[in-house]
Amino acid sequence: MKFWRWVYQWKWTWYATAYLFCIMMMSWVITMLAQGLSWLYFGEQLPVWFMFFIWMLWVVPTFLYIIYHYDRNQIKDKYATQGLDW
């Protein structure tokens, strides 16, 4: 049972993983649309560095949100009385 309490304690990681997966899929769709429009209007594909730049526009703010807005001390205080080992 200690394992499941640990999983519940770190459940935010599942949300963050799902959120990152959705962002990666959205980035893929956006980049494919950009490639299609580039091919349609200019007759050539966009360079790889540009596609990476578009992906970073989604990923960097996400990691910054996770890093700066997640406060582990709140979870510590909330579950400190339930006998969890820190």
QUILINZI-V939925 format. One record per residue. SS is DSSP state (@ for helix, = for strand, . for the rest). OMEGA is omega as a letter, one per 20 degrees, with the letter a starting at -180 (NA if undefined). Layout:
# QUILINZI-V939925
SS:OMEGA / SS:OMEGA
This chain:
# QUILINZI-V939925
.:r / @:r / @:a / @:r / @:r / @:r / @:r / @:r / @:a / .:a / .:r / @:a / @:r / @:r / @:a / @:r / @:r / @:r / @:r / @:r / @:r / @:r / @:r / @:r / @:r / @:r / @:r / @:r / @:a / @:a / @:r / @:r / @:r / @:r / @:a / @:r / @:r / @:r / @:a / @:a / @:a / @:r / .:r / .:a / .:r / .:r / .:a / @:a / @:r / @:r / @:r / @:r / @:r / @:r / @:a / @:r / @:r / @:a / @:a / @:r / @:r / @:r / @:r / @:r / @:a / @:a / @:a / @:a / @:r / .:a / .:a / @:a / @:r / @:r / @:r / @:a / @:a / @:a / @:a / @:a / @:a / @:r / .:r / .:r / .:r / .:NA
